Amino acid sequence: MSLFSGLEHFIAVVEEGSVTGAARRLGLSKSFVSETVKALEARLGVRLLDRTTRSLRLTEAGEACYGRAVRAATEAESALQEAQRFQAEPVGRLRVAVFESFHRIGLSDALDSFLSANPSVQIEFVEGISTVDLVAGGMDLAFRVSPQPGPGLIVRQLGRSRVFPVASPAYLARSGPLDHPSQLAQHRLMAFAPLNYDREWRMTVEGRPMSVPVQPRVLTHSGESLRSMALAGVGVTALPQWSVADALEDGRLVHLLPDYPMAESGFYAVYPSNRLMTPKVRLFVDHIIPHLPRWITGAE
């Protein structure tokens, strides 16, 4: 039986001065309230109320129980209100699983304005290359780049992610041009191992998708490392557009094989469940969408 069973009825009887008044306040039958209070006394092994045909009076034990019961009921009500506040307004910590180099999407302005507009929200980014189990990891939200998001999740596609083969001008000047996928074998390749880029690069050749076999000289589990090595002129690698957009724009890297596009992936916001989604999760995703680069969202 619940620790609090009967206490609410006991408090109501004391405060209303009668079982009848308590029953009216609680919306229950008089007999039910009376039996519940008697069951509470039986469970405690002590009489809480002295009853006469005309009045009710607290016993000494009842006085002690009533004072603590009221405080407990007040705390319980506060706990419920606090929990409901998380559903009524954006508040508390927002835990977001993000892929490596998420910051390169350029969301600093979005974060600044979101935090300014929602001062009761704290954001924790959990960044990495591994796919996090959202429920087991205690995540409210994840941003993922993949051909297909995992099953059993609520998914909202925000856009597309394209992968570009890139190299530095210094490397190309030293190693020669790369004008066709068949020439990849002649170059020093660097690849992101977790996505099978160590064995094949999926490209569109002569209008047809195909897998181009590759044998990279350098393998890594870090996109940031690939970017740094490409900028240093170590070799040719394939990286998402959002990871290299700034370096392509200022000429530090060159987009190779533009006529042979690599396979695209989806860019997704992923939730454990849409049931009772808290306002901070929904507001955060809605807030950042206008700040995403148009080459992700496809917006003009």
DRENDO-1510 file (C-alpha; in Angstrom, 1 decimal, always signed):
<recs>
REC; n; res; u; v; w
REC; 1; MET; +0.0; +0.0; +0.0 .
REC; 2; SER; +1.2; +3.5; -0.8 .
REC; 3; LEU; +3.0; +5.4; +2.0 .
REC; 4; PHE; +0.6; +8.3; +1.3 .
REC; 5; SER; -2.6; +6.3; +1.1 .
REC; 6; GLY; -5.3; +7.9; +3.2 .
REC; 7; LEU; -3.3; +11.0; +4.1 .
REC; 8; GLU; -5.1; +13.3; +1.6 .
REC; 9; HIS; -8.5; +12.2; +3.0 .
REC; 10; PHE; -7.3; +12.6; +6.6 .
REC; 11; ILE; -6.1; +16.1; +5.9 .
REC; 12; ALA; -9.4; +17.0; +4.2 .
REC; 13; VAL; -11.4; +15.7; +7.1 .
REC; 14; VAL; -9.4; +17.8; +9.6 .
REC; 15; GLU; -9.5; +20.9; +7.5 .
REC; 16; GLU; -13.2; +20.6; +6.7 .
REC; 17; GLY; -14.2; +19.6; +10.2 .
REC; 18; SER; -16.2; +16.6; +9.0 .
REC; 19; VAL; -16.3; +13.6; +6.8 .
REC; 20; THR; -19.2; +15.1; +4.9 .
REC; 21; GLY; -17.2; +18.3; +4.1 .
REC; 22; ALA; -14.1; +16.3; +3.1 .
REC; 23; ALA; -16.1; +14.1; +0.8 .
REC; 24; ARG; -17.6; +17.1; -0.9 .
REC; 25; ARG; -14.2; +18.7; -1.3 .
REC; 26; LEU; -12.6; +15.6; -2.8 .
REC; 27; GLY; -15.6; +14.6; -4.9 .
REC; 28; LEU; -15.9; +11.3; -3.2 .
REC; 29; SER; -18.6; +9.5; -1.3 .
REC; 30; LYS; -18.8; +10.0; +2.5 .
REC; 31; SER; -18.5; +6.3; +3.2 .
REC; 32; PHE; -15.4; +6.0; +1.0 .
REC; 33; VAL; -13.6; +8.9; +2.8 .
REC; 34; SER; -14.6; +7.5; +6.2 .
REC; 35; GLU; -13.4; +4.0; +5.4 .
REC; 36; THR; -10.1; +5.3; +4.0 .
REC; 37; VAL; -9.3; +7.2; +7.1 .
REC; 38; LYS; -10.2; +4.2; +9.3 .
REC; 39; ALA; -7.9; +2.1; +7.1 .
REC; 40; LEU; -5.1; +4.6; +7.7 .
REC; 41; GLU; -5.6; +4.4; +11.5 .
REC; 42; ALA; -5.6; +0.6; +11.3 .
REC; 43; ARG; -2.4; +0.6; +9.2 .
REC; 44; LEU; -0.7; +2.9; +11.7 .
REC; 45; GLY; -2.1; +1.1; +14.8 .
REC; 46; VAL; -3.1; +4.4; +16.4 .
REC; 47; ARG; -6.3; +6.5; +16.6 .
REC; 48; LEU; -6.0; +9.8; +14.8 .
REC; 49; LEU; -9.5; +11.2; +15.4 .
REC; 50; ASP; -11.9; +11.1; +18.3 .
REC; 51; ARG; -15.3; +10.8; +16.8 .
REC; 52; THR; -18.7; +11.8; +18.3 .
REC; 53; THR; -22.0; +12.0; +16.6 .
REC; 54; ARG; -21.6; +15.8; +16.3 .
REC; 55; SER; -17.8; +16.5; +16.0 .
REC; 56; LEU; -14.4; +15.2; +15.2 .
REC; 57; ARG; -11.3; +16.0; +17.4 .
REC; 58; LEU; -7.6; +15.3; +16.7 .
REC; 59; THR; -5.9; +13.0; +19.1 .
REC; 60; GLU; -2.4; +13.7; +20.2 .
REC; 61; ALA; -1.1; +11.3; +17.6 .
REC; 62; GLY; -3.5; +12.9; +15.1 .
REC; 63; GLU; -2.0; +16.4; +15.8 .
REC; 64; ALA; +1.5; +15.1; +15.2 .
REC; 65; CYS; +0.5; +13.3; +12.0 .
REC; 66; TYR; -1.5; +16.2; +10.6 .
REC; 67; GLY; +1.3; +18.7; +10.9 .
REC; 68; ARG; +3.8; +16.5; +9.0 .
REC; 69; ALA; +1.1; +15.3; +6.6 .
REC; 70; VAL; +0.4; +18.8; +5.5 .
REC; 71; ARG; +4.1; +19.5; +4.9 .
REC; 72; ALA; +4.4; +16.3; +2.9 .
REC; 73; ALA; +1.4; +17.1; +0.8 .
REC; 74; THR; +2.7; +20.6; +0.2 .
REC; 75; GLU; +6.1; +19.2; -1.0 .
REC; 76; ALA; +4.3; +16.6; -3.2 .
REC; 77; GLU; +2.3; +19.4; -4.8 .
REC; 78; SER; +5.4; +21.5; -5.4 .
REC; 79; ALA; +7.1; +18.4; -7.0 .
REC; 80; LEU; +4.2; +18.0; -9.4 .
REC; 81; GLN; +4.2; +21.6; -10.3 .
REC; 82; GLU; +8.0; +21.6; -10.9 .
REC; 83; ALA; +7.7; +18.6; -13.1 .
REC; 84; GLN; +4.8; +20.1; -15.1 .
REC; 85; ARG; +6.9; +23.3; -15.5 .
REC; 86; PHE; +9.3; +21.4; -17.8 .
REC; 87; GLN; +6.4; +20.7; -20.1 .
REC; 88; ALA; +4.9; +24.2; -19.9 .
REC; 89; GLU; +8.1; +26.3; -20.6 .
REC; 90; PRO; +11.6; +25.8; -21.9 .
REC; 91; VAL; +13.7; +25.1; -18.8 .
REC; 92; GLY; +16.5; +22.8; -17.6 .
REC; 93; ARG; +19.3; +21.1; -19.3 .
REC; 94; LEU; +19.0; +20.1; -23.0 .
REC; 95; ARG; +21.3; +17.2; -23.9 .
REC; 96; VAL; +22.1; +17.0; -27.6 .
REC; 97; ALA; +24.1; +14.3; -29.3 .
REC; 98; VAL; +26.0; +15.8; -32.3 .
REC; 99; PHE; +28.4; +14.5; -34.9 .
REC; 100; GLU; +32.0; +15.5; -34.8 .
REC; 101; SER; +32.7; +19.0; -36.2 .
REC; 102; PHE; +29.1; +20.1; -35.6 .
REC; 103; HIS; +30.4; +23.5; -34.8 .
REC; 104; ARG; +31.4; +24.0; -38.5 .
REC; 105; ILE; +27.8; +24.2; -39.6 .
REC; 106; GLY; +28.0; +27.7; -38.3 .
REC; 107; LEU; +25.4; +27.8; -35.6 .
REC; 108; SER; +27.1; +30.3; -33.2 .
REC; 109; ASP; +24.6; +33.0; -34.1 .
REC; 110; ALA; +21.7; +30.6; -33.6 .
REC; 111; LEU; +23.0; +29.5; -30.2 .
REC; 112; ASP; +23.5; +33.0; -29.0 .
REC; 113; SER; +20.0; +34.1; -29.9 .
REC; 114; PHE; +18.4; +30.9; -28.5 .
REC; 115; LEU; +20.2; +31.2; -25.2 .
REC; 116; SER; +19.3; +34.9; -24.9 .
REC; 117; ALA; +15.7; +34.1; -25.6 .
REC; 118; ASN; +15.6; +31.1; -23.2 .
REC; 119; PRO; +17.6; +32.1; -20.1 .
REC; 120; SER; +16.4; +29.0; -18.1 .
REC; 121; VAL; +17.9; +26.5; -20.6 .
REC; 122; GLN; +21.3; +25.0; -20.3 .
REC; 123; ILE; +22.7; +23.1; -23.4 .
REC; 124; GLU; +25.1; +20.2; -23.2 .
REC; 125; PHE; +26.5; +19.0; -26.5 .
REC; 126; VAL; +27.8; +15.4; -26.6 .
REC; 127; GLU; +30.0; +15.3; -29.6 .
REC; 128; GLY; +31.5; +12.3; -31.3 .
REC; 129; ILE; +31.6; +9.9; -34.2 .
REC; 130; SER; +29.7; +7.1; -32.6 .
REC; 131; THR; +25.9; +6.8; -32.8 .
REC; 132; VAL; +24.6; +7.3; -29.3 .
REC; 133; ASP; +21.6; +5.4; -27.9 .
REC; 134; LEU; +19.4; +8.3; -27.1 .
REC; 135; VAL; +17.4; +6.6; -24.3 .
REC; 136; ALA; +20.3; +4.9; -22.6 .
REC; 137; GLY; +22.5; +8.0; -23.0 .
REC; 138; GLY; +19.8; +10.3; -21.5 .
REC; 139; MET; +19.7; +12.4; -24.7 .
REC; 140; ASP; +16.8; +14.8; -25.5 .
REC; 141; LEU; +17.8; +15.2; -29.1 .
REC; 142; ALA; +20.5; +14.1; -31.7 .
REC; 143; PHE; +21.6; +15.6; -35.0 .
REC; 144; ARG; +22.7; +12.9; -37.4 .
REC; 145; VAL; +24.1; +12.7; -40.9 .
REC; 146; SER; +23.4; +9.3; -42.4 .
REC; 147; PRO; +21.8; +7.6; -45.5 .
REC; 148; GLN; +19.0; +6.3; -43.3 .
REC; 149; PRO; +18.3; +7.1; -39.7 .
REC; 150; GLY; +17.9; +4.2; -37.2 .
REC; 151; PRO; +14.6; +2.5; -36.6 .
REC; 152; GLY; +12.4; +3.2; -33.6 .
REC; 153; LEU; +13.0; +6.9; -33.5 .
REC; 154; ILE; +11.1; +10.1; -34.3 .
REC; 155; VAL; +13.0; +11.7; -37.2 .
REC; 156; ARG; +12.7; +15.1; -38.8 .
REC; 157; GLN; +14.8; +15.7; -41.9 .
REC; 158; LEU; +16.3; +19.1; -42.0 .
REC; 159; GLY; +18.3; +18.8; -45.2 .
REC; 160; ARG; +21.0; +17.0; -47.1 .
REC; 161; SER; +24.7; +16.5; -46.6 .
REC; 162; ARG; +27.0; +16.2; -49.6 .
REC; 163; VAL; +30.5; +14.8; -49.5 .
REC; 164; PHE; +33.3; +16.4; -51.6 .
REC; 165; PRO; +36.7; +15.0; -52.6 .
REC; 166; VAL; +39.2; +17.7; -51.7 .
REC; 167; ALA; +42.9; +18.5; -51.7 .
REC; 168; SER; +45.1; +21.5; -51.2 .
REC; 169; PRO; +46.5; +23.4; -54.1 .
REC; 170; ALA; +50.0; +22.6; -52.9 .
REC; 171; TYR; +49.3; +18.9; -53.0 .
REC; 172; LEU; +47.8; +19.1; -56.5 .
REC; 173; ALA; +50.8; +21.1; -57.7 .
REC; 174; ARG; +53.1; +18.4; -56.4 .
REC; 175; SER; +51.1; +15.3; -57.4 .
REC; 176; GLY; +49.3; +16.3; -60.6 .
REC; 177; PRO; +45.6; +16.7; -61.5 .
REC; 178; LEU; +42.7; +14.5; -60.5 .
REC; 179; ASP; +40.1; +14.7; -63.3 .
REC; 180; HIS; +38.4; +11.3; -63.3 .
REC; 181; PRO; +37.6; +8.7; -60.6 .
REC; 182; SER; +39.9; +6.2; -62.3 .
REC; 183; GLN; +42.8; +8.5; -61.3 .
REC; 184; LEU; +42.2; +8.1; -57.6 .
REC; 185; ALA; +44.5; +5.1; -57.5 .
REC; 186; GLN; +47.4; +7.4; -58.6 .
REC; 187; HIS; +47.0; +9.7; -55.6 .
REC; 188; ARG; +47.7; +9.5; -51.9 .
REC; 189; LEU; +44.3; +9.0; -50.3 .
REC; 190; MET; +43.2; +9.6; -46.8 .
REC; 191; ALA; +39.9; +8.2; -45.5 .
REC; 192; PHE; +37.4; +8.2; -42.7 .
REC; 193; ALA; +37.3; +4.5; -41.6 .
REC; 194; PRO; +34.0; +4.3; -39.7 .
REC; 195; LEU; +31.9; +4.9; -42.9 .
REC; 196; ASN; +33.7; +2.3; -45.1 .
REC; 197; TYR; +35.6; +5.1; -46.9 .
REC; 198; ASP; +38.6; +2.9; -46.4 .
REC; 199; ARG; +37.4; +0.5; -49.1 .
REC; 200; GLU; +35.2; +2.3; -51.5 .
REC; 201; TRP; +34.0; +5.8; -52.5 .
REC; 202; ARG; +30.4; +5.8; -53.8 .
REC; 203; MET; +30.2; +8.2; -56.8 .
REC; 204; THR; +28.1; +8.9; -59.8 .
REC; 205; VAL; +30.0; +8.0; -63.0 .
REC; 206; GLU; +28.5; +8.6; -66.4 .
REC; 207; GLY; +25.1; +9.0; -64.9 .
REC; 208; ARG; +25.2; +5.8; -62.9 .
REC; 209; PRO; +26.0; +5.2; -59.2 .
REC; 210; MET; +29.0; +3.1; -58.7 .
REC; 211; SER; +31.5; +2.1; -56.0 .
REC; 212; VAL; +35.1; +3.2; -56.8 .
REC; 213; PRO; +37.6; +0.9; -55.0 .
REC; 214; VAL; +40.2; +2.8; -53.0 .
REC; 215; GLN; +43.3; +2.0; -51.0 .
REC; 216; PRO; +43.9; +4.9; -48.6 .
REC; 217; ARG; +47.4; +5.4; -47.3 .
REC; 218; VAL; +46.0; +7.1; -44.2 .
REC; 219; LEU; +43.0; +6.1; -42.1 .
REC; 220; THR; +41.4; +8.0; -39.2 .
REC; 221; HIS; +38.3; +8.1; -37.1 .
REC; 222; SER; +38.4; +11.9; -36.9 .
REC; 223; GLY; +37.0; +14.2; -39.6 .
REC; 224; GLU; +38.8; +17.1; -38.0 .
REC; 225; SER; +42.1; +15.2; -38.5 .
REC; 226; LEU; +41.3; +14.6; -42.2 .
REC; 227; ARG; +40.5; +18.3; -42.7 .
REC; 228; SER; +43.8; +19.3; -41.0 .
REC; 229; MET; +45.8; +16.8; -43.1 .
REC; 230; ALA; +44.2; +17.9; -46.3 .
REC; 231; LEU; +44.9; +21.6; -45.5 .
REC; 232; ALA; +48.5; +20.6; -44.8 .
REC; 233; GLY; +48.8; +19.0; -48.3 .
REC; 234; VAL; +49.2; +15.4; -47.2 .
REC; 235; GLY; +46.8; +14.0; -49.7 .
REC; 236; VAL; +43.2; +13.7; -51.1 .
REC; 237; THR; +40.3; +13.0; -48.9 .
REC; 238; ALA; +36.5; +13.1; -48.9 .
REC; 239; LEU; +34.7; +15.3; -46.4 .
REC; 240; PRO; +31.2; +16.7; -45.9 .
REC; 241; GLN; +30.6; +20.1; -47.5 .
REC; 242; TRP; +29.8; +21.6; -44.1 .
REC; 243; SER; +33.3; +20.6; -42.9 .
REC; 244; VAL; +35.2; +22.2; -45.7 .
REC; 245; ALA; +32.9; +25.0; -47.0 .
REC; 246; ASP; +35.1; +27.8; -45.6 .
REC; 247; ALA; +38.3; +26.3; -46.9 .
REC; 248; LEU; +36.8; +25.9; -50.4 .
REC; 249; GLU; +35.5; +29.4; -50.4 .
REC; 250; ASP; +38.9; +31.0; -49.5 .
REC; 251; GLY; +40.9; +28.6; -51.8 .
REC; 252; ARG; +42.8; +26.6; -49.1 .
REC; 253; LEU; +41.1; +23.5; -50.5 .
REC; 254; VAL; +40.0; +22.5; -54.0 .
REC; 255; HIS; +36.7; +20.6; -54.8 .
REC; 256; LEU; +37.8; +17.7; -56.9 .
REC; 257; LEU; +35.8; +15.7; -59.4 .
REC; 258; PRO; +32.8; +18.0; -59.4 .
REC; 259; ASP; +31.3; +16.1; -62.4 .
REC; 260; TYR; +31.3; +12.9; -60.4 .
REC; 261; PRO; +29.3; +13.7; -57.3 .
REC; 262; MET; +29.6; +11.4; -54.3 .
REC; 263; ALA; +26.6; +9.9; -52.5 .
REC; 264; GLU; +24.5; +12.2; -50.4 .
REC; 265; SER; +23.2; +11.6; -46.8 .
REC; 266; GLY; +20.3; +13.0; -45.0 .
REC; 267; PHE; +20.8; +15.6; -42.2 .
REC; 268; TYR; +18.3; +14.8; -39.4 .
REC; 269; ALA; +17.0; +15.8; -36.1 .
REC; 270; VAL; +16.3; +12.7; -34.1 .
REC; 271; TYR; +14.2; +12.3; -31.0 .
REC; 272; PRO; +13.6; +9.4; -28.6 .
REC; 273; SER; +9.9; +10.0; -28.7 .
REC; 274; ASN; +7.4; +12.6; -29.8 .
REC; 275; ARG; +5.2; +11.8; -26.7 .
REC; 276; LEU; +5.4; +14.7; -24.2 .
REC; 277; MET; +8.3; +16.3; -26.1 .
REC; 278; THR; +9.5; +19.2; -23.9 .
REC; 279; PRO; +9.3; +22.8; -25.2 .
REC; 280; LYS; +13.0; +23.3; -25.1 .
REC; 281; VAL; +13.6; +20.4; -27.6 .
REC; 282; ARG; +11.0; +21.6; -30.1 .
REC; 283; LEU; +12.0; +25.3; -29.7 .
REC; 284; PHE; +15.7; +24.5; -30.2 .
REC; 285; VAL; +15.2; +22.7; -33.4 .
REC; 286; ASP; +12.8; +25.2; -34.8 .
REC; 287; HIS; +15.2; +28.0; -33.8 .
REC; 288; ILE; +18.3; +26.7; -35.6 .
REC; 289; ILE; +16.6; +25.7; -38.9 .
REC; 290; PRO; +16.7; +29.3; -40.3 .
REC; 291; HIS; +20.4; +29.5; -39.4 .
REC; 292; LEU; +21.4; +26.3; -41.3 .
REC; 293; PRO; +23.4; +26.9; -44.5 .
REC; 294; ARG; +21.2; +26.9; -47.6 .
REC; 295; TRP; +23.3; +24.1; -49.1 .
REC; 296; ILE; +22.0; +21.9; -46.3 .
REC; 297; THR; +18.4; +22.9; -46.3 .
REC; 298; GLY; +18.0; +23.5; -50.0 .
REC; 299; ALA; +16.5; +26.9; -49.4 .
REC; 300; GLU; +17.1; +29.7; -51.9 .
</recs>
